[in-house]
Amino acid sequence: MQRLDKLLSEAGVASRKDLKAMIKAGRVTVDGQTARTPEMKVDETTARVCVDGRLVGRQRTVILMLHKPAGYVTSTDDPRDQTVMELIPDQYRYLKPVPVGRLDKETEGLLLFTNDGQLAHRLLAPRSRVWKRYYAEHEGQAGQEDVEAFAAGILLRDGERCLPARLMPQGPGRSLVEVCEGKYHQVRRMLASRGMPVTYLRRVSEGHLDLGDLPLGQVREVEPWELWGETEIL
């Protein structure tokens, strides 16, 4: 048995001082009942402890989708720049989600977070063929030769070869690009290699999950089936 405030503190929910106020406000439940005192004894192996209706600590896997704005770096800590972690709501911080892959500082769009290492690995592994779609604005106009070059696997200017990708021209200076790997600045480098430097880039989907109408800078929780489709078991 363990004190409730100690269990919550060790789970990284908040400081002991803040936890006292949270419990007093009725934000913490144990096995469905509102907790009233920080000193309450709970069985840490079986008790279902929730904060604001959400399970605490490792009892729950979480997947979050952020509509990342430009100006934030994809990092858990950075001494110079704002990081995407600053956009994660407080009610998820104790679950310790981390970014899955990265978007560069000036790229907007869909960025996933999870506290499930196996899920993150599956999403990032090229062999999983999780396609990521980007909307790009760029100089010039993509043509059929560019489409074919992407399909064959772009050779970048530094000699690195990309896996086959999909380029879908959308008119002068606009394209959709789909890739199933995550090389450094990959989409920007691929388009630049074809003489089309990128001026704006936004990731709009990953797997079966679309950014949809999620407002810029906002986060929502997603379910595994949203990534893989309802017919595939995670």
Secondary structure by P-SEA (a helix, b strand, c coil): cccaaaaaaaaccccaaaaaaaaaaccccccccccccccccccccccccccccccccccbbbbbbbcccccccccccccccccccccccccccccccccccccccccccbbbbbccaaaaaaaacccccbbbbbbbbbcccccaaaaaaaaacccccccccccbbbbbbcccccbbbbbcccccaaaaaaaaaacccccbbbbccccccccccccccbbbbbcccccccccccc
